[in-house]
Amino acid sequence: MRTSRSGWTESQILEFFHVKKLPLGRFFLLPSFVLTSILAKYPIYINYRNINEGGIVLAEIIFQSKDDAEKFYHHLLKVLKLTPDNEKILLYEDRHILKITEDKLTHNCLNHIRKAFYEFVTEIKRDDWFKRILAENYFFQDPEEQLHVMEIIYSILDGERKDLEIFLEKKSQEQRIIEAIDQVFQDNISLSFDSFIKFRLRPYLLDLESYVKISIDEYKMEQEYQIFVQTLREFLQDRTPKMEILHLLLDEEIIFYNEKIEEIKRGELIKMIDRKLLSNHPVYVDSASIAPLLSIAPATIFLYTKNPDEALVRTISNIFEERVMILPFDHFQCLNW
């Protein structure tokens, strides 16, 4: 059992602090290994003078993970534009501790450290937390599946999936994270990274989980959609085309035209529908568009639309593949001239 210069064991010091509810700051003369042990076990952020190393340790960040310590160390060097052989930023790999040993931390330097720490939390570690939530909370262990879900997550974060954003609460944790970092990054800094995340940034981690949950739901729907599309492709392969050419005009509704540009009325389309198709896929097959298209199985489809990215356009293209030609909506008018 290791003891401090006062003769106390680490367990005695921990018990004393816990029972007396005393701030650690007044015990700044204790050896750093004792304070480090305390800090790793309790969510307390302290400033202290390190007498053993002769001078002031102006910043000390303790990590439970060696990988986290190394990642933050290299990121901080990058932000401060320092090389690993510098004497200002030190990484104690055996104890997972990063120390800044400048004689004085300037306001500009502190800002750079805050910036590096913020980026580490919101960019570098965010991926790790997403993957951990996927694996531990939702049992997505397969790296390929994780990658697909992560792609959906980042498409939401990048503002590319407005359709999914509406299911998430509109609240930003950015200011909360900045304020939490500012509170612990004062003139002299000593903190446990893992305690900081657990106790100061819990709402942020809950936010990350909400992104994971909605992205998993979307991933599962996409998987079902791909199975659905493949099933209909197989159905299509076995059918003989009832028309060589079919024109589709997609506006507020979809209108079918034969190769002579004559409209095929709704009643006629209904008669063409293969009833087996609807009975096998009652939920997914739209009786107004997909069902008659599959039943007719045209060799070539000319689809005229104002929005090529519309969901129905994508579905028709995915099912019929090379049979479909997407054209601007206005081109259909030229056929009647």
Secondary structure, DSSP 8 states (H G I E B T S, - for coil): --B-TTS-BHHHHHHHHHHHT--GGGGTTS-HHHHHHHHHHS--------GGGSS---EEEE-S-HHHHHHHHHHHHHHHT--TT-SSEEEETTTTEEEE--S---HHHHHHHHHHHHHIIIIIHHHHHHHHHHHHHS----HHHHHHHHHHHHHHHTT--HHHHTTS-----HHHHHHHHHHH-SSSEEEEHHHHHHHHSHHHHHHHHHHHHHHHHHHHHHHHHHHHHHHHHHHHHT---S-SEEEEEESSSEEEE-TTS-EE-HHHHHHHS-HHHHHHSTTT--TTTHHHHHHH--SEEEEEES-TTSHHHHHHHHHHGGGEEEEETTHHHHHT-
